[in-house]
Amino acid sequence: MFGPQAVGKMTVGHELEKTTSLKLFHNHMTIDLVNPFFDYDTETGKKLVRLFREEIFKEVASSDLGGLIFTFQWDFDRKKTWDYIENVAKIFKNKGAEICWVELEADVEERIKRNKTEHRLKHKPTKRNIEWSEKDLKKSMLEHRLNSKI
């Protein structure tokens, strides 16, 4: 499941967990794990997050779990993001899994409101600095295309 920051990916994922056998693996589970040691904006932070995710993907793909709900921000203007998504999809496709892509979209005013919700802040420690988080939200939408529609 993909979309810009604070669009509701984790919230929707939690609801899907209640009605399916799928487990939610939201992107901040690994970011917040690594963050006390290495900031996600560093090469080491990104590398560790990528490695943790990749190992979890491989284990889930090889397990008897019925699947996984993974959330992420897709920067449509960055080839690096496309390559990453292709590699993740390949892990599951090589094991015969079906991949369903779900895109969420909301206007910036709604996302700024959602950025401060109790649910979001409870599950994403790195988003608790609301001033920084809101600046990052606005900056990323100026620098990247975060939804598939132009």
HELIX and SHEET records of a PDB file:
HELIX    1   1 LYS A    9  THR A   19  1                                  11    
HELIX    2   2 HIS A   28  VAL A   34  1                                   7    
HELIX    3   3 GLU A   43  SER A   62  1                                  20    
HELIX    4   4 LYS A   79  LYS A   93  1                                  15    
HELIX    5   5 VAL A  108  ARG A  114  1                                   7    
HELIX    6   6 GLU A  118  HIS A  123  1                                   6    
HELIX    7   7 PRO A  125  LYS A  127  5                                   3    
HELIX    8   8 ILE A  130  GLU A  143  1                                  14    
SHEET    1   A 2 LYS A  23  PHE A  25  0                                        
SHEET    2   A 2 LEU A  68  PHE A  70  1                                        
END                                                                             
